[in-house]
């Protein structure tokens, strides 16, 4: 997921993406705790994607406050 794709989405879609990413992060943490994780780089990708979504959401909120 890159920032330009996220900026094209509306805030509701971004919130849905964030919920999905949080669920995925939970599942990955669970896999890591039970030593079933195959790709450890996946956790980093999910964390960064979630942070990216949060950043875009806050940008959109700030822009709406200005308008």
N, C-alpha and C positions, 0 to 999 in steps of 0.2 A: 504494500500500500504506500503510495507516495502522496505528498501534500497536495499536489495539483488535483488528484482524483478526489481527495477529501473536500477540497474547497468547492467542488461542483455539487456536493450533496447538501441537502437541507439539514437543519439541526436535529430533526426527528430521526432521520436516517443515521446521523452521526451517533446519536444516543443508542440506537439499536446496535450499531457496530461496536460501540464501547461495551455494551452488555455482553455481546458475543465474545469479545476479546477477553473480558474479565472471566467469563466461564472457561474459555480455553486456557487461560493462565492458571486457573484453579485446577483444571484437569492435568495440566503439565506438572504443577507442583505435586499433585497426588502421585503421578507416575514417577517423579523423581524420588519421592519418599519411599516408594515401594520397589525402587530399583528396576523399573520397567521402561525407563526413558531411553529411546533410541537416538534421538537427535537433540543434544543439549543446546545447540544454537537456537533452537526453536523458542526457548524461553525468552532469550534476549530479543528476538524478533517481535514476539507478542507484547512484551513490555514496552518496547519502543513504539510499536504501532498504537498501543493504548495511549501513550504519552502524546503521540502525534495527533490523535483524535481529540484529546483533551485540549491541546493547544489550539486547534482549529475551532473548537467549540467556544473557547474563551475569546478568540479573535472575533468570531461572529457576534458574540454577546456584546463585546466592546463596540463593535461597529453599529449594532442596533441601538445601543445607548446614545451614541453620538447623533444618530438620525432621529 
